[in-house]
Amino acid sequence: MLDLAFAIAWFVALVLYWIFGDAHLRAVWRGVLLLGAIPPLVLLIARVFMHEPQSYLRNNMRHTRIPYALILRRYWARLLAVSVIWFIYDWITYPFGMYSDTIVARAAPNASFAQTLGWGCLVNAFYVPGTIAGSFLADWIGPKYCLITGLVLQAVFGFALSGAYDRFFPTASGGNVAGFAVMYGFFLAFGEVGPGNNLGLLASKAIGPTAARGQLYGIAAAIGKVGAFIGSYTFPQIQADMDARSAYLGHTGLFYIGAALAGFSAIIALCLPNIKPDAMADEDVLFREYLAAHGFDVSRMGEPGQGEKRGELEGEAEGERAQ
């Protein structure tokens, strides 16, 4: 839904521009902000009426102190790996969303504002097939290897797009805009096949137990958004510096950087576990055993009245591991 929203957001802006025109651009951007606030507001209200899952009721630490030192000692490597990958993913994805202007400039040098928004719809639409393909691939090979596959393919298409840039836009002709747009679309799509689809899943299920899931996920997500800010802030400066060196480097350098970072992220992803559907329940049991072994009182974990259900769950998990 997030990737579909990327494309819809551009289309909403285009429709509002058709309605209000150049004379009322203030109404366009205010309308976009207003309509964009409705879905999260509805979700926030709906969340108030949702019940907490049983795993949280059995394993939360609302009634005891959270042993952050023990948590970080056990899960720091996973947290660091997911945080770095998320940082790089947002560093690439958010700034590259603004790269549609280059496509518009090559396709129609005198493009109107409406055409610019239309090209933005097209570019962001490539996110959708990427995330759909990634959802099936993750079930087939697991989120870890789906993440690595998407990153490797994104790196391949990024390097190919940079290396073959002269073929898309030879100096003596107007260039092959369609070929460039397709290659650029694949570059974005494979980003969704890999980190776009699997980072949130791994951050919520692979880097820690239920008791600390919110804190660890929040840390990883915050680091990712720092990457988005830094990327959006530095990309124009990087491109300006490359433009000063040569026109070719100005058009291809960002793809070289993005592809290299995607390849680096794929290497880091090798450090993550390839989780299974019941990985969270197993990790909760192992985490309790780890805390007990380090002298932590686990009897205060969970909500009152959940002890019997917790014992049944631990017995089932131990039986599965014994098999």
Beta strands, then each sheet from edge to edge (+ up, - down):
end
